Amino acid sequence: MSGAPPAARGPYPSPRALLDKYDLRAKKSWGQNFLGDEAILDDIARLAVEEAGEPVVELGGGLGHLTARLVARGARATVVERDRDMARVLRGELGDAVTLLEADAVRVDYGALAGPAGKIAVVGNLPYHLTSPILFALLDQAAHVSRAVFLVQREVAERLAAEPGTKEWGLLSVLLQHRAHVSVERRVPPGAFFPPPKVESAVLRVAFRPPAAAPLDDARFRALVKAGFAQRRKVLSNALAAGRVASPEAIASALQAVGIDGRRRGETLTVAEWVSLERALGPV
């Protein structure tokens, strides 16, 4: 099939029509729920593609509904899809209008895909059970990513965009907001999908930017924050000591140096306080 934009070939078929055409069913074990709402798909594509010619990586192309809109907006789209059945649909419907990479979305090398462009945009309707692994992989390669736009479970989106001191504030909230501006753009009802999931979803936008202050060691920073949230009922000094990120003496000294009361709980600390605390522990 030619590489003509999908819009030039007429309306993109509905999820149900494509599944019937290729004699397929949504795989529940893979968390496959296909978004077919045109307005929501257009919103996601608009958030992901800011200018024509921009390189965009879509994680999990599925039946190609979002892919077609990325191409229509002029994106140079690379689609990561490990389901062979979905890859067959993508080839059949989109041909060489996109670059298809049959691989695991958790193990994508964003630097290699960015190439000379330096940075890429990432977009995708994420299976709920893969959201955290994909986000951690994205954080590890944030230097190569300009922005990410994901369709995720609503509760997850609200946790990631939460504010300090709330029950939703957690490990990934801190790590993501240290590197990016995180916002929930819109809610998505179950009826927008085929088949409909049992939960509400939301569109999450993650706009990466240089951090205001960098930790001395990224791995220690992640371990420190993880320890602070691992046992929410414990006060900060005890939670960090239990996490064995540093000795109790070093933790007490660092807390005193930055003026953080060790009797506070981890969820009350801001991103800036977490960074200052890690830096106060000194060189690794």
Secondary structure in CASP SS format (residue, H / E / C, confidence):
PFRMAT SS
TARGET T0000
AUTHOR 0000-0000-0000
METHOD secondary structure of the structure
MODEL  1
M C 1.00
S C 1.00
G C 1.00
A C 1.00
P C 1.00
P H 1.00
A H 1.00
A H 1.00
R H 1.00
G C 1.00
P C 1.00
Y C 1.00
P C 1.00
S C 1.00
P H 1.00
R H 1.00
A H 1.00
L H 1.00
L H 1.00
D H 1.00
K H 1.00
Y C 1.00
D C 1.00
L C 1.00
R C 1.00
A C 1.00
K C 1.00
K H 1.00
S H 1.00
W H 1.00
G C 1.00
Q C 1.00
N C 1.00
F E 1.00
L E 1.00
G C 1.00
D C 1.00
E H 1.00
A H 1.00
I H 1.00
L H 1.00
D H 1.00
D H 1.00
I H 1.00
A H 1.00
R H 1.00
L H 1.00
A H 1.00
V C 1.00
E C 1.00
E C 1.00
A C 1.00
G C 1.00
E C 1.00
P E 1.00
V E 1.00
V E 1.00
E E 1.00
L E 1.00
G C 1.00
G C 1.00
G C 1.00
L C 1.00
G C 1.00
H H 1.00
L H 1.00
T H 1.00
A H 1.00
R H 1.00
L H 1.00
V H 1.00
A H 1.00
R C 1.00
G C 1.00
A C 1.00
R E 1.00
A E 1.00
T E 1.00
V E 1.00
V E 1.00
E C 1.00
R C 1.00
D C 1.00
R H 1.00
D H 1.00
M H 1.00
A H 1.00
R H 1.00
V H 1.00
L H 1.00
R H 1.00
G H 1.00
E H 1.00
L H 1.00
G H 1.00
D H 1.00
A H 1.00
V C 1.00
T E 1.00
L E 1.00
L E 1.00
E C 1.00
A C 1.00
D C 1.00
A H 1.00
V H 1.00
R H 1.00
V C 1.00
D C 1.00
Y H 1.00
G H 1.00
A H 1.00
L H 1.00
A H 1.00
G H 1.00
P H 1.00
A H 1.00
G C 1.00
K C 1.00
I E 1.00
A E 1.00
V E 1.00
V E 1.00
G E 1.00
N E 1.00
L C 1.00
P C 1.00
Y H 1.00
H H 1.00
L H 1.00
T H 1.00
S H 1.00
P H 1.00
I H 1.00
L H 1.00
F H 1.00
A H 1.00
L H 1.00
L H 1.00
D H 1.00
Q C 1.00
A H 1.00
A H 1.00
H H 1.00
V E 1.00
S E 1.00
R E 1.00
A E 1.00
V E 1.00
F E 1.00
L E 1.00
V E 1.00
Q E 1.00
R H 1.00
E H 1.00
V H 1.00
A H 1.00
E H 1.00
R H 1.00
L H 1.00
A C 1.00
A C 1.00
E C 1.00
P C 1.00
G C 1.00
T C 1.00
K C 1.00
E C 1.00
W C 1.00
G C 1.00
L H 1.00
L H 1.00
S H 1.00
V H 1.00
L H 1.00
L H 1.00
Q H 1.00
H H 1.00
R H 1.00
A E 1.00
H E 1.00
V E 1.00
S E 1.00
V E 1.00
E E 1.00
R E 1.00
R E 1.00
V E 1.00
P C 1.00
P H 1.00
G H 1.00
A H 1.00
F E 1.00
F E 1.00
P C 1.00
P C 1.00
P C 1.00
K C 1.00
V C 1.00
E C 1.00
S E 1.00
A E 1.00
V E 1.00
L E 1.00
R E 1.00
V E 1.00
A E 1.00
F E 1.00
R C 1.00
P C 1.00
P C 1.00
A C 1.00
A C 1.00
A C 1.00
P C 1.00
L C 1.00
D C 1.00
D H 1.00
A H 1.00
R H 1.00
F H 1.00
R H 1.00
A H 1.00
L H 1.00
V H 1.00
K H 1.00
A H 1.00
G H 1.00
F H 1.00
A H 1.00
Q C 1.00
R C 1.00
R C 1.00
K C 1.00
V C 1.00
L H 1.00
S H 1.00
N H 1.00
A H 1.00
L H 1.00
A H 1.00
A H 1.00
G H 1.00
R C 1.00
V C 1.00
A C 1.00
S C 1.00
P H 1.00
E H 1.00
A H 1.00
I H 1.00
A H 1.00
S H 1.00
A H 1.00
L H 1.00
Q H 1.00
A H 1.00
V H 1.00
G C 1.00
I C 1.00
D C 1.00
G C 1.00
R C 1.00
R C 1.00
R C 1.00
G H 1.00
E H 1.00
T H 1.00
L C 1.00
T C 1.00
V H 1.00
A H 1.00
E H 1.00
W H 1.00
V H 1.00
S H 1.00
L H 1.00
E H 1.00
R H 1.00
A H 1.00
L C 1.00
G C 1.00
P C 1.00
V C 1.00
END
